Amino acid sequence: MTDAERLLTPARRPEDVDAALRPKNLDEFVGQKAARENLRIFIQAAKARGDALDHVLFFG
């Protein structure tokens, strides 16, 4: 195994930057207030049912 193939490395990878830019919760999303509120309701309803959230497609 070469150093380039190591799974653990202290070097920052491009994917790490992408993950840091992604919102961690709904309050961190910018814009589309109505879409955020609908999604919040969908999540709360699924939790109340004790069920998984149906598939959701994000675009844009």
PDB file of N, H, CA, C and O in Angstrom:
ATOM      1  N   MET A   1       0.850  -1.176   0.000  1.00  0.00           N
ATOM      2  CA  MET A   1       0.000   0.000   0.000  1.00  0.00           C
ATOM      3  C   MET A   1       0.891   1.233   0.000  1.00  0.00           C
ATOM      4  O   MET A   1       1.805   1.347   0.817  1.00  0.00           O
ATOM      5  N   THR A   2       0.628   2.143  -0.905  1.00  0.00           N
ATOM      6  H   THR A   2      -0.114   2.051  -1.569  1.00  0.00           H
ATOM      7  CA  THR A   2       1.408   3.377  -0.965  1.00  0.00           C
ATOM      8  C   THR A   2       0.743   4.447  -0.110  1.00  0.00           C
ATOM      9  O   THR A   2      -0.402   4.298   0.319  1.00  0.00           O
ATOM     10  N   ASP A   3       1.480   5.527   0.130  1.00  0.00           N
ATOM     11  H   ASP A   3       2.410   5.647  -0.218  1.00  0.00           H
ATOM     12  CA  ASP A   3       0.918   6.623   0.917  1.00  0.00           C
ATOM     13  C   ASP A   3      -0.307   7.230   0.236  1.00  0.00           C
ATOM     14  O   ASP A   3      -1.227   7.695   0.908  1.00  0.00           O
ATOM     15  N   ALA A   4      -0.318   7.225  -1.090  1.00  0.00           N
ATOM     16  H   ALA A   4       0.430   6.847  -1.636  1.00  0.00           H
ATOM     17  CA  ALA A   4      -1.454   7.790  -1.827  1.00  0.00           C
ATOM     18  C   ALA A   4      -2.727   6.979  -1.613  1.00  0.00           C
ATOM     19  O   ALA A   4      -3.829   7.505  -1.769  1.00  0.00           O
ATOM     20  N   GLU A   5      -2.585   5.702  -1.256  1.00  0.00           N
ATOM     21  H   GLU A   5      -1.690   5.275  -1.129  1.00  0.00           H
ATOM     22  CA  GLU A   5      -3.741   4.827  -1.069  1.00  0.00           C
ATOM     23  C   GLU A   5      -4.230   4.790   0.373  1.00  0.00           C
ATOM     24  O   GLU A   5      -5.210   4.105   0.668  1.00  0.00           O
ATOM     25  N   ARG A   6      -3.584   5.496   1.262  1.00  0.00           N
ATOM     26  H   ARG A   6      -2.788   6.053   1.023  1.00  0.00           H
ATOM     27  CA  ARG A   6      -3.972   5.450   2.672  1.00  0.00           C
ATOM     28  C   ARG A   6      -5.386   5.987   2.859  1.00  0.00           C
ATOM     29  O   ARG A   6      -5.780   6.970   2.231  1.00  0.00           O
ATOM     30  N   LEU A   7      -6.133   5.335   3.721  1.00  0.00           N
ATOM     31  H   LEU A   7      -5.813   4.536   4.231  1.00  0.00           H
ATOM     32  CA  LEU A   7      -7.487   5.794   4.000  1.00  0.00           C
ATOM     33  C   LEU A   7      -7.489   6.947   4.993  1.00  0.00           C
ATOM     34  O   LEU A   7      -8.339   7.835   4.917  1.00  0.00           O
ATOM     35  N   LEU A   8      -6.552   6.937   5.910  1.00  0.00           N
ATOM     36  H   LEU A   8      -5.862   6.216   5.972  1.00  0.00           H
ATOM     37  CA  LEU A   8      -6.452   7.998   6.908  1.00  0.00           C
ATOM     38  C   LEU A   8      -5.235   8.847   6.601  1.00  0.00           C
ATOM     39  O   LEU A   8      -4.116   8.341   6.522  1.00  0.00           O
ATOM     40  N   THR A   9      -5.455  10.122   6.431  1.00  0.00           N
ATOM     41  H   THR A   9      -6.364  10.534   6.495  1.00  0.00           H
ATOM     42  CA  THR A   9      -4.354  11.018   6.141  1.00  0.00           C
ATOM     43  C   THR A   9      -4.676  12.390   6.717  1.00  0.00           C
ATOM     44  O   THR A   9      -5.838  12.797   6.722  1.00  0.00           O
ATOM     45  N   PRO A  10      -3.679  13.101   7.197  1.00  0.00           N
ATOM     46  CA  PRO A  10      -3.941  14.433   7.750  1.00  0.00           C
ATOM     47  C   PRO A  10      -4.171  15.491   6.678  1.00  0.00           C
ATOM     48  O   PRO A  10      -4.597  16.604   6.988  1.00  0.00           O
ATOM     49  N   ALA A  11      -3.898  15.161   5.439  1.00  0.00           N
ATOM     50  H   ALA A  11      -3.552  14.257   5.188  1.00  0.00           H
ATOM     51  CA  ALA A  11      -4.059  16.139   4.355  1.00  0.00           C
ATOM     52  C   ALA A  11      -5.538  16.370   4.061  1.00  0.00           C
ATOM     53  O   ALA A  11      -6.343  15.439   4.082  1.00  0.00           O
ATOM     54  N   ARG A  12      -5.878  17.620   3.789  1.00  0.00           N
ATOM     55  H   ARG A  12      -5.224  18.376   3.772  1.00  0.00           H
ATOM     56  CA  ARG A  12      -7.264  17.970   3.449  1.00  0.00           C
ATOM     57  C   ARG A  12      -7.552  17.536   2.015  1.00  0.00           C
ATOM     58  O   ARG A  12      -6.732  17.727   1.117  1.00  0.00           O
ATOM     59  N   ARG A  13      -8.723  16.953   1.819  1.00  0.00           N
ATOM     60  H   ARG A  13      -9.389  16.797   2.548  1.00  0.00           H
ATOM     61  CA  ARG A  13      -9.144  16.513   0.498  1.00  0.00           C
ATOM     62  C   ARG A  13     -10.205  17.465  -0.033  1.00  0.00           C
ATOM     63  O   ARG A  13     -10.865  18.137   0.760  1.00  0.00           O
ATOM     64  N   PRO A  14     -10.393  17.547  -1.352  1.00  0.00           N
ATOM     65  CA  PRO A  14     -11.423  18.442  -1.911  1.00  0.00           C
ATOM     66  C   PRO A  14     -12.825  18.128  -1.385  1.00  0.00           C
ATOM     67  O   PRO A  14     -13.638  19.038  -1.225  1.00  0.00           O
ATOM     68  N   GLU A  15     -13.117  16.862  -1.115  1.00  0.00           N
ATOM     69  H   GLU A  15     -12.456  16.122  -1.244  1.00  0.00           H
ATOM     70  CA  GLU A  15     -14.436  16.486  -0.600  1.00  0.00           C
ATOM     71  C   GLU A  15     -14.686  17.080   0.781  1.00  0.00           C
ATOM     72  O   GLU A  15     -15.829  17.354   1.149  1.00  0.00           O
ATOM     73  N   ASP A  16     -13.608  17.279   1.548  1.00  0.00           N
ATOM     74  H   ASP A  16     -12.680  17.056   1.249  1.00  0.00           H
ATOM     75  CA  ASP A  16     -13.750  17.845   2.885  1.00  0.00           C
ATOM     76  C   ASP A  16     -14.290  19.264   2.827  1.00  0.00           C
ATOM     77  O   ASP A  16     -15.098  19.654   3.670  1.00  0.00           O
ATOM     78  N   VAL A  17     -13.862  20.028   1.856  1.00  0.00           N
ATOM     79  H   VAL A  17     -13.206  19.711   1.171  1.00  0.00           H
ATOM     80  CA  VAL A  17     -14.325  21.406   1.712  1.00  0.00           C
ATOM     81  C   VAL A  17     -15.805  21.409   1.343  1.00  0.00           C
ATOM     82  O   VAL A  17     -16.571  22.211   1.877  1.00  0.00           O
ATOM     83  N   ASP A  18     -16.215  20.524   0.439  1.00  0.00           N
ATOM     84  H   ASP A  18     -15.592  19.872   0.006  1.00  0.00           H
ATOM     85  CA  ASP A  18     -17.623  20.438   0.054  1.00  0.00           C
ATOM     86  C   ASP A  18     -18.495  20.127   1.261  1.00  0.00           C
ATOM     87  O   ASP A  18     -19.553  20.733   1.433  1.00  0.00           O
ATOM     88  N   ALA A  19     -18.067  19.196   2.093  1.00  0.00           N
ATOM     89  H   ALA A  19     -17.208  18.704   1.954  1.00  0.00           H
ATOM     90  CA  ALA A  19     -18.848  18.821   3.271  1.00  0.00           C
ATOM     91  C   ALA A  19     -18.952  19.982   4.250  1.00  0.00           C
ATOM     92  O   ALA A  19     -19.975  20.134   4.919  1.00  0.00           O
ATOM     93  N   ALA A  20     -17.926  20.791   4.342  1.00  0.00           N
ATOM     94  H   ALA A  20     -17.095  20.667   3.798  1.00  0.00           H
ATOM     95  CA  ALA A  20     -17.948  21.921   5.265  1.00  0.00           C
ATOM     96  C   ALA A  20     -18.916  23.001   4.800  1.00  0.00           C
ATOM     97  O   ALA A  20     -19.418  23.765   5.625  1.00  0.00           O
ATOM     98  N   LEU A  21     -19.189  23.084   3.511  1.00  0.00           N
ATOM     99  H   LEU A  21     -18.781  22.464   2.841  1.00  0.00           H
ATOM    100  CA  LEU A  21     -20.084  24.100   2.973  1.00  0.00           C
ATOM    101  C   LEU A  21     -21.551  23.696   3.025  1.00  0.00           C
ATOM    102  O   LEU A  21     -22.432  24.548   2.904  1.00  0.00           O
ATOM    103  N   ARG A  22     -21.817  22.434   3.200  1.00  0.00           N
ATOM    104  H   ARG A  22     -21.102  21.742   3.299  1.00  0.00           H
ATOM    105  CA  ARG A  22     -23.197  21.952   3.201  1.00  0.00           C
ATOM    106  C   ARG A  22     -23.873  22.285   4.526  1.00  0.00           C
ATOM    107  O   ARG A  22     -23.257  22.175   5.586  1.00  0.00           O
ATOM    108  N   PRO A  23     -25.138  22.692   4.466  1.00  0.00           N
ATOM    109  CA  PRO A  23     -25.863  22.993   5.706  1.00  0.00           C
ATOM    110  C   PRO A  23     -26.030  21.743   6.559  1.00  0.00           C
ATOM    111  O   PRO A  23     -26.237  20.648   6.036  1.00  0.00           O
ATOM    112  N   LYS A  24     -25.940  21.908   7.859  1.00  0.00           N
ATOM    113  H   LYS A  24     -25.771  22.797   8.284  1.00  0.00           H
ATOM    114  CA  LYS A  24     -26.093  20.785   8.789  1.00  0.00           C
ATOM    115  C   LYS A  24     -27.538  20.645   9.266  1.00  0.00           C
ATOM    116  O   LYS A  24     -27.947  19.562   9.684  1.00  0.00           O
ATOM    117  N   ASN A  25     -28.313  21.732   9.208  1.00  0.00           N
ATOM    118  H   ASN A  25     -27.981  22.612   8.869  1.00  0.00           H
ATOM    119  CA  ASN A  25     -29.716  21.671   9.602  1.00  0.00           C
ATOM    120  C   ASN A  25     -30.517  22.648   8.750  1.00  0.00           C
ATOM    121  O   ASN A  25     -29.945  23.440   8.001  1.00  0.00           O
ATOM    122  N   LEU A  26     -31.827  22.593   8.864  1.00  0.00           N
ATOM    123  H   LEU A  26     -32.292  21.950   9.472  1.00  0.00           H
ATOM    124  CA  LEU A  26     -32.684  23.410   7.999  1.00  0.00           C
ATOM    125  C   LEU A  26     -32.481  24.902   8.215  1.00  0.00           C
ATOM    126  O   LEU A  26     -32.655  25.684   7.280  1.00  0.00           O
ATOM    127  N   ASP A  27     -32.123  25.309   9.407  1.00  0.00           N
ATOM    128  H   ASP A  27     -31.982  24.674  10.166  1.00  0.00           H
ATOM    129  CA  ASP A  27     -31.930  26.734   9.688  1.00  0.00           C
ATOM    130  C   ASP A  27     -30.732  27.318   8.949  1.00  0.00           C
ATOM    131  O   ASP A  27     -30.647  28.535   8.787  1.00  0.00           O
ATOM    132  N   GLU A  28     -29.807  26.478   8.500  1.00  0.00           N
ATOM    133  H   GLU A  28     -29.876  25.489   8.632  1.00  0.00           H
ATOM    134  CA  GLU A  28     -28.626  26.952   7.781  1.00  0.00           C
ATOM    135  C   GLU A  28     -28.872  27.115   6.281  1.00  0.00           C
ATOM    136  O   GLU A  28     -28.022  27.659   5.577  1.00  0.00           O
ATOM    137  N   PHE A  29     -30.025  26.651   5.781  1.00  0.00           N
ATOM    138  H   PHE A  29     -30.715  26.210   6.354  1.00  0.00           H
ATOM    139  CA  PHE A  29     -30.351  26.829   4.369  1.00  0.00           C
ATOM    140  C   PHE A  29     -30.674  28.288   4.112  1.00  0.00           C
ATOM    141  O   PHE A  29     -31.348  28.929   4.918  1.00  0.00           O
ATOM    142  N   VAL A  30     -30.200  28.814   2.999  1.00  0.00           N
ATOM    143  H   VAL A  30     -29.652  28.293   2.344  1.00  0.00           H
ATOM    144  CA  VAL A  30     -30.441  30.207   2.634  1.00  0.00           C
ATOM    145  C   VAL A  30     -31.531  30.250   1.571  1.00  0.00           C
ATOM    146  O   VAL A  30     -31.466  29.524   0.579  1.00  0.00           O
ATOM    147  N   GLY A  31     -32.535  31.104   1.781  1.00  0.00           N
ATOM    148  H   GLY A  31     -32.587  31.693   2.587  1.00  0.00           H
ATOM    149  CA  GLY A  31     -33.592  31.271   0.788  1.00  0.00           C
ATOM    150  C   GLY A  31     -34.626  30.165   0.829  1.00  0.00           C
ATOM    151  O   GLY A  31     -34.539  29.246   1.644  1.00  0.00           O
ATOM    152  N   GLN A  32     -35.605  30.258  -0.057  1.00  0.00           N
ATOM    153  H   GLN A  32     -35.676  31.004  -0.719  1.00  0.00           H
ATOM    154  CA  GLN A  32     -36.664  29.268  -0.223  1.00  0.00           C
ATOM    155  C   GLN A  32     -37.344  28.936   1.095  1.00  0.00           C
ATOM    156  O   GLN A  32     -37.424  27.774   1.493  1.00  0.00           O
ATOM    157  N   LYS A  33     -37.833  29.976   1.768  1.00  0.00           N
ATOM    158  H   LYS A  33     -37.768  30.920   1.445  1.00  0.00           H
ATOM    159  CA  LYS A  33     -38.450  29.791   3.083  1.00  0.00           C
ATOM    160  C   LYS A  33     -39.617  28.807   3.028  1.00  0.00           C
ATOM    161  O   LYS A  33     -39.744  27.956   3.909  1.00  0.00           O
ATOM    162  N   ALA A  34     -40.464  28.909   2.016  1.00  0.00           N
ATOM    163  H   ALA A  34     -40.360  29.600   1.300  1.00  0.00           H
ATOM    164  CA  ALA A  34     -41.619  28.012   1.913  1.00  0.00           C
ATOM    165  C   ALA A  34     -41.178  26.559   1.753  1.00  0.00           C
ATOM    166  O   ALA A  34     -41.765  25.665   2.363  1.00  0.00           O
ATOM    167  N   ALA A  35     -40.160  26.316   0.947  1.00  0.00           N
ATOM    168  H   ALA A  35     -39.683  27.042   0.452  1.00  0.00           H
ATOM    169  CA  ALA A  35     -39.657  24.952   0.751  1.00  0.00           C
ATOM    170  C   ALA A  35     -39.068  24.402   2.045  1.00  0.00           C
ATOM    171  O   ALA A  35     -39.265  23.230   2.364  1.00  0.00           O
ATOM    172  N   ARG A  36     -38.349  25.234   2.790  1.00  0.00           N
ATOM    173  H   ARG A  36     -38.189  26.186   2.531  1.00  0.00           H
ATOM    174  CA  ARG A  36     -37.780  24.795   4.072  1.00  0.00           C
ATOM    175  C   ARG A  36     -38.879  24.431   5.057  1.00  0.00           C
ATOM    176  O   ARG A  36     -38.790  23.414   5.745  1.00  0.00           O
ATOM    177  N   GLU A  37     -39.915  25.260   5.128  1.00  0.00           N
ATOM    178  H   GLU A  37     -39.987  26.086   4.570  1.00  0.00           H
ATOM    179  CA  GLU A  37     -41.005  24.988   6.068  1.00  0.00           C
ATOM    180  C   GLU A  37     -41.749  23.712   5.690  1.00  0.00           C
ATOM    181  O   GLU A  37     -42.113  22.928   6.567  1.00  0.00           O
ATOM    182  N   ASN A  38     -41.979  23.494   4.399  1.00  0.00           N
ATOM    183  H   ASN A  38     -41.684  24.130   3.687  1.00  0.00           H
ATOM    184  CA  ASN A  38     -42.614  22.243   3.965  1.00  0.00           C
ATOM    185  C   ASN A  38     -41.755  21.045   4.336  1.00  0.00           C
ATOM    186  O   ASN A  38     -42.269  20.043   4.835  1.00  0.00           O
ATOM    187  N   LEU A  39     -40.470  21.138   4.100  1.00  0.00           N
ATOM    188  H   LEU A  39     -40.053  21.952   3.695  1.00  0.00           H
ATOM    189  CA  LEU A  39     -39.573  20.040   4.433  1.00  0.00           C
ATOM    190  C   LEU A  39     -39.560  19.792   5.936  1.00  0.00           C
ATOM    191  O   LEU A  39     -39.527  18.642   6.375  1.00  0.00           O
ATOM    192  N   ARG A  40     -39.586  20.856   6.724  1.00  0.00           N
ATOM    193  H   ARG A  40     -39.613  21.790   6.368  1.00  0.00           H
ATOM    194  CA  ARG A  40     -39.624  20.718   8.183  1.00  0.00           C
ATOM    195  C   ARG A  40     -40.889  19.955   8.606  1.00  0.00           C
ATOM    196  O   ARG A  40     -40.831  19.092   9.481  1.00  0.00           O
ATOM    197  N   ILE A  41     -42.020  20.275   7.986  1.00  0.00           N
ATOM    198  H   ILE A  41     -42.067  20.977   7.275  1.00  0.00           H
ATOM    199  CA  ILE A  41     -43.279  19.586   8.297  1.00  0.00           C
ATOM    200  C   ILE A  41     -43.199  18.119   7.895  1.00  0.00           C
ATOM    201  O   ILE A  41     -43.638  17.248   8.646  1.00  0.00           O
ATOM    202  N   PHE A  42     -42.643  17.838   6.719  1.00  0.00           N
ATOM    203  H   PHE A  42     -42.287  18.545   6.109  1.00  0.00           H
ATOM    204  CA  PHE A  42     -42.496  16.448   6.270  1.00  0.00           C
ATOM    205  C   PHE A  42     -41.663  15.640   7.263  1.00  0.00           C
ATOM    206  O   PHE A  42     -42.010  14.505   7.590  1.00  0.00           O
ATOM    207  N   ILE A  43     -40.572  16.221   7.739  1.00  0.00           N
ATOM    208  H   ILE A  43     -40.290  17.143   7.473  1.00  0.00           H
ATOM    209  CA  ILE A  43     -39.682  15.528   8.674  1.00  0.00           C
ATOM    210  C   ILE A  43     -40.382  15.295  10.003  1.00  0.00           C
ATOM    211  O   ILE A  43     -40.306  14.200  10.562  1.00  0.00           O
ATOM    212  N   GLN A  44     -41.064  16.317  10.514  1.00  0.00           N
ATOM    213  H   GLN A  44     -41.126  17.207  10.061  1.00  0.00           H
ATOM    214  CA  GLN A  44     -41.772  16.176  11.789  1.00  0.00           C
ATOM    215  C   GLN A  44     -42.868  15.118  11.695  1.00  0.00           C
ATOM    216  O   GLN A  44     -43.058  14.341  12.630  1.00  0.00           O
ATOM    217  N   ALA A  45     -43.588  15.082  10.580  1.00  0.00           N
ATOM    218  H   ALA A  45     -43.434  15.714   9.820  1.00  0.00           H
ATOM    219  CA  ALA A  45     -44.647  14.092  10.403  1.00  0.00           C
ATOM    220  C   ALA A  45     -44.075  12.678  10.368  1.00  0.00           C
ATOM    221  O   ALA A  45     -44.639  11.766  10.972  1.00  0.00           O
ATOM    222  N   ALA A  46     -42.970  12.493   9.671  1.00  0.00           N
ATOM    223  H   ALA A  46     -42.511  13.234   9.180  1.00  0.00           H
ATOM    224  CA  ALA A  46     -42.341  11.169   9.610  1.00  0.00           C
ATOM    225  C   ALA A  46     -41.869  10.738  10.994  1.00  0.00           C
ATOM    226  O   ALA A  46     -42.031   9.577  11.370  1.00  0.00           O
ATOM    227  N   LYS A  47     -41.287  11.666  11.755  1.00  0.00           N
ATOM    228  H   LYS A  47     -41.156  12.609  11.449  1.00  0.00           H
ATOM    229  CA  LYS A  47     -40.850  11.340  13.115  1.00  0.00           C
ATOM    230  C   LYS A  47     -42.038  10.968  13.992  1.00  0.00           C
ATOM    231  O   LYS A  47     -41.955  10.023  14.777  1.00  0.00           O
ATOM    232  N   ALA A  48     -43.147  11.704  13.867  1.00  0.00           N
ATOM    233  H   ALA A  48     -43.214  12.471  13.229  1.00  0.00           H
ATOM    234  CA  ALA A  48     -44.336  11.429  14.675  1.00  0.00           C
ATOM    235  C   ALA A  48     -44.922  10.055  14.349  1.00  0.00           C
ATOM    236  O   ALA A  48     -45.435   9.367  15.232  1.00  0.00           O
ATOM    237  N   ARG A  49     -44.844   9.662  13.083  1.00  0.00           N
ATOM    238  H   ARG A  49     -44.427  10.221  12.365  1.00  0.00           H
ATOM    239  CA  ARG A  49     -45.327   8.340  12.674  1.00  0.00           C
ATOM    240  C   ARG A  49     -44.358   7.235  13.057  1.00  0.00           C
ATOM    241  O   ARG A  49     -44.722   6.059  13.058  1.00  0.00           O
ATOM    242  N   GLY A  50     -43.121   7.609  13.384  1.00  0.00           N
ATOM    243  H   GLY A  50     -42.826   8.565  13.383  1.00  0.00           H
ATOM    244  CA  GLY A  50     -42.093   6.608  13.653  1.00  0.00           C
ATOM    245  C   GLY A  50     -41.649   5.930  12.373  1.00  0.00           C
ATOM    246  O   GLY A  50     -41.260   4.762  12.380  1.00  0.00           O
ATOM    247  N   ASP A  51     -41.706   6.657  11.287  1.00  0.00           N
ATOM    248  H   ASP A  51     -42.022   7.606  11.282  1.00  0.00           H
ATOM    249  CA  ASP A  51     -41.419   6.112   9.971  1.00  0.00           C
ATOM    250  C   ASP A  51     -40.290   6.915   9.333  1.00  0.00           C
ATOM    251  O   ASP A  51     -39.966   8.016   9.778  1.00  0.00           O
ATOM    252  N   ALA A  52     -39.705   6.356   8.301  1.00  0.00           N
ATOM    253  H   ALA A  52     -39.968   5.462   7.939  1.00  0.00           H
ATOM    254  CA  ALA A  52     -38.667   7.072   7.562  1.00  0.00           C
ATOM    255  C   ALA A  52     -39.317   8.088   6.635  1.00  0.00           C
ATOM    256  O   ALA A  52     -40.435   7.887   6.161  1.00  0.00           O
ATOM    257  N   LEU A  53     -38.614   9.166   6.387  1.00  0.00           N
ATOM    258  H   LEU A  53     -37.706   9.329   6.772  1.00  0.00           H
ATOM    259  CA  LEU A  53     -39.088  10.181   5.451  1.00  0.00           C
ATOM    260  C   LEU A  53     -39.102   9.591   4.048  1.00  0.00           C
ATOM    261  O   LEU A  53     -38.177   8.880   3.655  1.00  0.00           O
ATOM    262  N   ASP A  54     -40.157   9.889   3.298  1.00  0.00           N
ATOM    263  H   ASP A  54     -40.908  10.467   3.617  1.00  0.00           H
ATOM    264  CA  ASP A  54     -40.209   9.444   1.905  1.00  0.00           C
ATOM    265  C   ASP A  54     -39.045  10.058   1.136  1.00  0.00           C
ATOM    266  O   ASP A  54     -38.414  11.008   1.598  1.00  0.00           O
ATOM    267  N   HIS A  55     -38.772   9.507  -0.034  1.00  0.00           N
ATOM    268  H   HIS A  55     -39.286   8.735  -0.409  1.00  0.00           H
ATOM    269  CA  HIS A  55     -37.677  10.029  -0.845  1.00  0.00           C
ATOM    270  C   HIS A  55     -37.940  11.482  -1.213  1.00  0.00           C
ATOM    271  O   HIS A  55     -39.057  11.853  -1.574  1.00  0.00           O
ATOM    272  N   VAL A  56     -36.901  12.293  -1.118  1.00  0.00           N
ATOM    273  H   VAL A  56     -35.994  11.992  -0.825  1.00  0.00           H
ATOM    274  CA  VAL A  56     -36.991  13.714  -1.446  1.00  0.00           C
ATOM    275  C   VAL A  56     -35.866  14.029  -2.419  1.00  0.00           C
ATOM    276  O   VAL A  56     -34.719  13.644  -2.197  1.00  0.00           O
ATOM    277  N   LEU A  57     -36.196  14.728  -3.491  1.00  0.00           N
ATOM    278  H   LEU A  57     -37.128  15.041  -3.671  1.00  0.00           H
ATOM    279  CA  LEU A  57     -35.201  15.107  -4.484  1.00  0.00           C
ATOM    280  C   LEU A  57     -34.932  16.597  -4.367  1.00  0.00           C
ATOM    281  O   LEU A  57     -35.847  17.411  -4.490  1.00  0.00           O
ATOM    282  N   PHE A  58     -33.674  16.954  -4.128  1.00  0.00           N
ATOM    283  H   PHE A  58     -32.930  16.292  -4.028  1.00  0.00           H
ATOM    284  CA  PHE A  58     -33.266  18.353  -4.065  1.00  0.00           C
ATOM    285  C   PHE A  58     -32.645  18.722  -5.398  1.00  0.00           C
ATOM    286  O   PHE A  58     -31.897  17.943  -5.988  1.00  0.00           O
ATOM    287  N   PHE A  59     -32.961  19.901  -5.857  1.00  0.00           N
ATOM    288  H   PHE A  59     -33.569  20.534  -5.378  1.00  0.00           H
ATOM    289  CA  PHE A  59     -32.416  20.359  -7.127  1.00  0.00           C
ATOM    290  C   PHE A  59     -32.106  21.843  -7.029  1.00  0.00           C
ATOM    291  O   PHE A  59     -32.890  22.620  -6.483  1.00  0.00           O
ATOM    292  N   GLY A  60     -30.966  22.222  -7.559  1.00  0.00           N
ATOM    293  H   GLY A  60     -30.330  21.591  -8.002  1.00  0.00           H
ATOM    294  CA  GLY A  60     -30.655  23.649  -7.642  1.00  0.00           C
ATOM    295  C   GLY A  60     -29.697  24.167  -6.664  1.00  0.00           C
ATOM    296  O   GLY A  60     -29.387  25.359  -6.674  1.00  0.00           O
TER     297      GLY A  60
END
